[in-house]
Amino acid sequence: MKLMPLFTLVGWTLFGYAAIETWNAGLWYLTIVCVLGAGVCANSTFLTLHEAVHFLLSPNRRWNNLAGVLSGTLTLTPMNLYRVVHTSHHGMIGTERDLEFWPYVNMNSKRWHRVLAAVTELTVAPLYYFVMFSRALMKGQMAPRARARCWRDLALMIVALSAALLVVAANGWWVEFAIAYAIPMTLAANMQSWRRLTEHVGLYGDDPLSLTRTIIPSNPLERFYCLVMMNENYHAPHHKKATIKWVDLPEETMAIYQARADLRPLFFSTYLKAFPHMLKELGDPRIGRQWAGEKPKSPAASPAASAA
């Protein structure tokens, strides 16, 4: 299990190669399958970056950060900037200082702005993340050294992408680039958005656990998918204590489920059961107790089928 980041990175490479080969052979239906497989593995690379942001990939910080920068470069996400944004999310979840969930947490934001953000994030996620990270780089509070690291990661990402595009252009590999990298990357970013909005949008609680939906998979296929996702679906314990390693999240989730009966409406047996509770909020997507005057603040305000 500890080698899952490596397995999925290799999987992205193999699925991408298979997508190119099946496309060239005229087997477009297999190309679709391979592109979807590459997208799932690319999404896991996003989550590898997430683990590096929390210093959970390796006890050696240098190796941890190196793996994070590599994952961030592959997914076009500057690691240190993501660390700034994601740290604000954990430390100030659901407040107006939560950089990761702007504009859904900002009471001064217009409804059309929040709706546009949500629709963009769920359909063309890379565009949304570009805006989110650009805003965070300009407005986020960080020490000069941290800001310098953010710019360094951004420069490395631009150089790597530019070099790759030069090779692609020189060889006329645009179709191959699209089906092995660009489309899987877009799918992965959209998967990231569907997951994170499902976990938080439409919740108005007053603590991290009451602002978080959690998935406890109920069948082997879902369990395998969640394993590939590095157990990010077990989201409650991750917000209770961000230093919990991903392999320990299932056990910690059950401990919370058993101890907090008031939170059980926020536990689901599958993402398919959780999606509707996010989707019904897209007419006015909001997160945080600052909205509680307009929405019920109890976790039960978002009823769900129990995962037990």
Rosetta blueprint (number, residue, H / E / L):
1 M L
2 K L
3 L L
4 M H
5 P H
6 L H
7 F H
8 T H
9 L H
10 V H
11 G H
12 W H
13 T H
14 L H
15 F H
16 G H
17 Y H
18 A H
19 A H
20 I H
21 E H
22 T H
23 W H
24 N H
25 A L
26 G L
27 L L
28 W H
29 Y H
30 L H
31 T H
32 I H
33 V H
34 C H
35 V H
36 L H
37 G H
38 A H
39 G H
40 V H
41 C H
42 A H
43 N H
44 S H
45 T H
46 F H
47 L H
48 T H
49 L H
50 H H
51 E H
52 A H
53 V H
54 H L
55 F L
56 L L
57 L L
58 S L
59 P L
60 N L
61 R H
62 R H
63 W H
64 N H
65 N H
66 L H
67 A H
68 G H
69 V H
70 L H
71 S H
72 G H
73 T H
74 L H
75 T L
76 L L
77 T L
78 P L
79 M H
80 N H
81 L H
82 Y H
83 R H
84 V H
85 V H
86 H H
87 T H
88 S H
89 H H
90 H H
91 G H
92 M L
93 I L
94 G L
95 T L
96 E L
97 R L
98 D L
99 L H
100 E H
101 F H
102 W L
103 P L
104 Y L
105 V L
106 N L
107 M L
108 N L
109 S L
110 K L
111 R H
112 W H
113 H H
114 R H
115 V H
116 L H
117 A H
118 A H
119 V H
120 T H
121 E H
122 L H
123 T H
124 V L
125 A H
126 P H
127 L H
128 Y H
129 Y H
130 F H
131 V H
132 M H
133 F H
134 S H
135 R H
136 A H
137 L H
138 M H
139 K H
140 G L
141 Q L
142 M L
143 A L
144 P H
145 R H
146 A H
147 R H
148 A H
149 R H
150 C H
151 W H
152 R H
153 D H
154 L H
155 A H
156 L H
157 M H
158 I H
159 V H
160 A H
161 L H
162 S H
163 A H
164 A H
165 L H
166 L H
167 V H
168 V H
169 A H
170 A H
171 N H
172 G L
173 W L
174 W H
175 V H
176 E H
177 F H
178 A H
179 I H
180 A H
181 Y H
182 A H
183 I H
184 P H
185 M H
186 T H
187 L H
188 A H
189 A H
190 N H
191 M H
192 Q H
193 S H
194 W H
195 R H
196 R H
197 L H
198 T H
199 E H
200 H H
201 V L
202 G L
203 L L
204 Y L
205 G L
206 D L
207 D L
208 P H
209 L H
210 S H
211 L H
212 T L
213 R L
214 T E
215 I E
216 I L
217 P L
218 S L
219 N L
220 P H
221 L H
222 E H
223 R H
224 F H
225 Y H
226 C H
227 L H
228 V H
229 M L
230 M L
231 N L
232 E L
233 N L
234 Y L
235 H H
236 A H
237 P H
238 H H
239 H H
240 K H
241 K L
242 A L
243 T L
244 I L
245 K L
246 W H
247 V H
248 D H
249 L H
250 P H
251 E H
252 E H
253 T H
254 M H
255 A H
256 I H
257 Y H
258 Q H
259 A H
260 R L
261 A H
262 D H
263 L H
264 R H
265 P H
266 L H
267 F E
268 F E
269 S L
270 T L
271 Y H
272 L H
273 K H
274 A H
275 F H
276 P H
277 H H
278 M H
279 L H
280 K L
281 E L
282 L L
283 G L
284 D L
285 P L
286 R L
287 I L
288 G L
289 R H
290 Q H
291 W H
292 A L
293 G L
294 E L
295 K L
296 P L
297 K L
298 S L
299 P H
300 A H
301 A H
302 S L
303 P L
304 A L
305 A L
306 S L
307 A L
308 A L
